[in-house]
Every structure is written in structure tokens, then in C-alpha cells.
């Protein structure tokens, strides 16, 4: 009987030849990631259950990344980072990407930024592996042909002590995109299209497997955008089969060996969905749910107060290149926030050129707010002094992943999720805008 990509990875991790959806299996974990929001809770459970002097199962397979509530005067938030720092020192954790100077992130070259993009950029995302993280968007790493998913503090603490976890094998839903991507569409449009079609509960505890010649032509960052929002459909994980694009990215960042897996031609799927991308249009997710989809052009009368370009979903280098393509040579009509996901992306803003200008020059000439320090920032609201947090009930077009009430601060705020193209176009008009007006 054939197996899907996810089933094969889990079979390897369970030291089994075959697994089937619905089976409960013990898997060996390759990487565990936790950050400043959930790390202290995970560490607390670990010490309670395994003992105050217990050692982690493998100090080179745990990655600690402060990224959520870091550039803040909030004492409790800062204490969370201190707890990570103390634990990393006590345990000899090899991969702790600390931020030591909260007033100047550039003072510490070890600081990386948002965990999901940092994991990829630092070579921790490899085909065939099992990665768990205490953050729901850990599914981002499925873009590399691995099994990656978010877990709670208790499960993370168990992994921390044993290197294993009991999980149920998810059934796989296949999403095939074929055709050449239209000039006005981005990966964010495709995943918002899916979530609008199947709803936020349409993939509950299932794998979203993305394939087709459109996906095969995508960059790693575009594939990450697809997998990142699998959780917004209730998915357990998202996956893209590894290929030369994957191998080139991974081998440039790590020399660790890995094994690639591929879905069998006779594999069983829970469901199959096909799209001709030439027939799709730019879309947004209206408040207050990622599945409240509408065509961008249908929302042309929605006046907005700000645009936010950032997060693990929409704050990668390619996302800013896309936004700059729209914004270049124009002036923004509303405050437009530029929040790079990682320090590497921040540096790209000041060195990477688009049509003769650096990205930062394009944004600043257009009147955007100066690029912020890389972090999750307003994507998860956070303390009141978090950069870009909405303290007033504003209407915002955002490249982030969620638009629940209160997600970006104020509970009355209206958040429209969109691609970097649509966000850029909306910044120029002050209304939700189809990017085709500027392309």
C-alpha cells in the first residue's frame, strides 16, 4: 500500500515500515524549538516532571529563539527571556539565539528574529525530519519536505526529557496548483484561497500537501508561506515535496545529512483539490477570520487606517521585494509598517536593490515608517509598547496570518489579511486595493 510524504516521514521516525492515518505512534524527534512565550512554561513542566537537576535529552537538538515579546519594557516579558538564558547556560544548549541588548538588536550578532524564519535560515529545517515547536506556525517548516507542527508546553517538556512524542498519524489532503502564476498573484493568495474554500476547520488534524507545477516553480520562501498557514485551516501540518530548490537552500545552510521522502503514486488521500492558478484573483480575508475570504477588488470601498508588512508569513525578504515592486515611485496614504522577520531580512532591506534602489530607500521615499527591529511585533499584539501594536480600533491591511479580535492589539480592530502585493497597493490608496491597479 502506498504512503504519503507525511506518512513516510512518520514511519521513519517511528522505526516502522508502514503507518496509517489514525494510528497512534511514538516518534523520535529531530528538533524541538521553543521561544520566549512558551519556553518558560515548558522548562517549568520539564523540571517538575523530570527533576530540578534533570538534563535535556540532547542539547544540540533543542533550539531556543526569543522573538515574540522582546523589545519591550514589560518586566514579565523580559523575565521570560532571562529564564531561557539561564536554562540555556545551565543545560549547555548549543542553539540559543539570544538578544542581549534590548535597545539595540544589532549589538548582538547571535540574535536571529522570528523563530520560524530563523529556523530555516540557520539550517534547522531539513527534509525527512520531525520538528516540533511550541508555536502553531511551526508548520512553516513543512516547506522543506519534513513533518513540522506546533505543540503545547507539556508535550514539549516531555520531548525535552525523552526525545520522543506519542502522536496520531494525520490523513492527507492534497492541493494541486497547476499553471504559470499570474503576475499579480503571490503564494499568500493561494493559501487564503484554500482556507476560504475549506474553512478554518476544514483540515482539522490533517496534512495539507501542496503540489503541482505551480508549487514546483516556487521559491522556498513562497513554499513557506503556503505551509505556514496550514494551521489556519486547522491542519496538523503542511508539506511540499523536496526538490533541487529545497536541496540548494538547505545545503547552503547546513552540512547535516538528511533523507528525502515522496508521496507514492498509489497513496490514499482524505481528499484532493485542484486549482488552475490562471483563473484565480487577488484575495483578502476580511475580519475576523482567515476563512472570511473576498476578492480584493470587492473590498475597494473599505477605508483603512494602516498597513502592516511583517510576520513569519509576510515578513520575509521576498515579501518586501514584492511590496517594494508596488510601492516604488509612489507615496503611501496611511502609516505603513515595515517589520522584517529576521536580522538577515533586516540587512537585506538595506542592501538588496530593486530597480536601482535598496528596498529601504524605496519604502522610506514612499513615506513608510522606518523598518523596525526584527521580531513578531504587532502580529501577536503583545505588551502595550510593542512596535506597531494597535491601541486604537483601526482598520488594517496586514500580511500576517490571523485576524481574530484582539490578535494585533485592540479587540475592535478590523484586520484584512492580504498578500504583500495587496498590502502595498492598499497603502498607496488608503483603501483595500487589488494590486492589478498598480501592475
BELLINZI-V905269 format. One record per residue. N is the residue number from 1. SS is DSSP state (@ for helix, = for strand, . for the rest). Layout:
BEGIN
n = <N | N>
ss = <SS | SS>
END
This chain:
BEGIN
n = <1 | 2 | 3 | 4 | 5 | 6 | 7 | 8 | 9 | 10 | 11 | 12 | 13 | 14 | 15 | 16 | 17 | 18 | 19 | 20 | 21 | 22 | 23 | 24 | 25 | 26 | 27 | 28 | 29 | 30 | 31 | 32 | 33 | 34 | 35 | 36 | 37 | 38 | 39 | 40 | 41 | 42 | 43 | 44 | 45 | 46 | 47 | 48 | 49 | 50 | 51 | 52 | 53 | 54 | 55 | 56 | 57 | 58 | 59 | 60 | 61 | 62 | 63 | 64 | 65 | 66 | 67 | 68 | 69 | 70 | 71 | 72 | 73 | 74 | 75 | 76 | 77 | 78 | 79 | 80 | 81 | 82 | 83 | 84 | 85 | 86 | 87 | 88 | 89 | 90 | 91 | 92 | 93 | 94 | 95 | 96 | 97 | 98 | 99 | 100 | 101 | 102 | 103 | 104 | 105 | 106 | 107 | 108 | 109 | 110 | 111 | 112 | 113 | 114 | 115 | 116 | 117 | 118 | 119 | 120 | 121 | 122 | 123 | 124 | 125 | 126 | 127 | 128 | 129 | 130 | 131 | 132 | 133 | 134 | 135 | 136 | 137 | 138 | 139 | 140 | 141 | 142 | 143 | 144 | 145 | 146 | 147 | 148 | 149 | 150 | 151 | 152 | 153 | 154 | 155 | 156 | 157 | 158 | 159 | 160 | 161 | 162 | 163 | 164 | 165 | 166 | 167 | 168 | 169 | 170 | 171 | 172 | 173 | 174 | 175 | 176 | 177 | 178 | 179 | 180 | 181 | 182 | 183 | 184 | 185 | 186 | 187 | 188 | 189 | 190 | 191 | 192 | 193 | 194 | 195 | 196 | 197 | 198 | 199 | 200 | 201 | 202 | 203 | 204 | 205 | 206 | 207 | 208 | 209 | 210 | 211 | 212 | 213 | 214 | 215 | 216 | 217 | 218 | 219 | 220 | 221 | 222 | 223 | 224 | 225 | 226 | 227 | 228 | 229 | 230 | 231 | 232 | 233 | 234 | 235 | 236 | 237 | 238 | 239 | 240 | 241 | 242 | 243 | 244 | 245 | 246 | 247 | 248 | 249 | 250 | 251 | 252 | 253 | 254 | 255 | 256 | 257 | 258 | 259 | 260 | 261 | 262 | 263 | 264 | 265 | 266 | 267 | 268 | 269 | 270 | 271 | 272 | 273 | 274 | 275 | 276 | 277 | 278 | 279 | 280 | 281 | 282 | 283 | 284 | 285 | 286 | 287 | 288 | 289 | 290 | 291 | 292 | 293 | 294 | 295 | 296 | 297 | 298 | 299 | 300 | 301 | 302 | 303 | 304 | 305 | 306 | 307 | 308 | 309 | 310 | 311 | 312 | 313 | 314 | 315 | 316 | 317 | 318 | 319 | 320 | 321 | 322 | 323 | 324 | 325 | 326 | 327 | 328 | 329 | 330 | 331 | 332 | 333 | 334 | 335 | 336 | 337 | 338 | 339 | 340 | 341 | 342 | 343 | 344 | 345 | 346 | 347 | 348 | 349 | 350 | 351 | 352 | 353 | 354 | 355 | 356 | 357 | 358 | 359 | 360 | 361 | 362 | 363 | 364 | 365 | 366 | 367 | 368 | 369 | 370 | 371 | 372 | 373 | 374 | 375 | 376 | 377 | 378 | 379 | 380 | 381 | 382 | 383 | 384 | 385 | 386 | 387 | 388 | 389 | 390 | 391 | 392 | 393 | 394 | 395 | 396 | 397 | 398 | 399 | 400 | 401 | 402 | 403 | 404 | 405 | 406 | 407 | 408 | 409 | 410 | 411 | 412 | 413 | 414 | 415 | 416 | 417 | 418 | 419 | 420 | 421 | 422 | 423 | 424 | 425 | 426 | 427 | 428 | 429 | 430 | 431 | 432 | 433 | 434 | 435 | 436 | 437 | 438 | 439>
ss = <. | = | . | . | @ | @ | @ | @ | @ | @ | @ | @ | @ | . | . | . | . | . | . | . | . | . | . | = | = | = | = | = | . | . | = | = | = | = | = | . | . | . | @ | @ | @ | @ | @ | @ | @ | @ | @ | @ | @ | @ | . | . | . | . | . | . | . | . | . | . | . | = | = | = | = | . | . | . | . | . | . | . | . | . | @ | @ | @ | @ | @ | @ | @ | @ | @ | @ | @ | @ | @ | @ | @ | @ | @ | . | . | . | = | = | = | . | . | . | . | . | . | . | @ | @ | @ | . | . | . | . | . | = | . | @ | @ | @ | @ | @ | @ | @ | . | . | . | . | . | . | . | . | = | = | = | = | . | . | @ | @ | @ | @ | @ | @ | @ | @ | @ | . | . | = | = | = | = | . | . | @ | @ | @ | @ | @ | @ | @ | @ | @ | @ | . | = | = | = | = | = | . | . | = | = | = | = | = | = | = | = | . | . | . | . | . | . | . | . | @ | @ | @ | @ | @ | @ | @ | @ | @ | @ | @ | @ | . | . | . | . | . | . | . | = | = | = | = | = | = | . | @ | @ | @ | @ | . | . | . | @ | @ | @ | @ | @ | @ | @ | @ | @ | @ | @ | @ | @ | @ | . | . | . | = | = | = | = | . | . | . | @ | @ | @ | @ | @ | @ | @ | @ | . | . | . | . | . | . | . | . | . | . | . | . | . | . | . | = | . | . | . | = | = | = | = | = | = | @ | @ | @ | . | . | . | = | = | = | . | . | . | . | . | . | . | = | = | = | @ | @ | @ | @ | . | . | . | = | . | . | = | = | = | = | = | @ | @ | @ | @ | . | . | @ | @ | @ | @ | @ | @ | @ | @ | @ | @ | @ | . | . | . | . | . | . | . | = | = | = | = | = | . | . | = | @ | @ | @ | @ | @ | @ | @ | @ | @ | . | = | = | . | . | = | = | @ | @ | @ | @ | @ | @ | @ | . | . | . | . | . | . | = | . | . | . | . | @ | @ | @ | @ | . | . | . | . | . | . | . | . | . | = | . | . | . | . | = | = | = | = | . | . | . | . | . | . | . | . | . | . | = | . | . | . | . | = | = | = | = | . | . | @ | @ | @ | @ | @ | @ | @ | @ | @ | @ | . | = | . | . | . | @ | @ | @ | . | .>
END
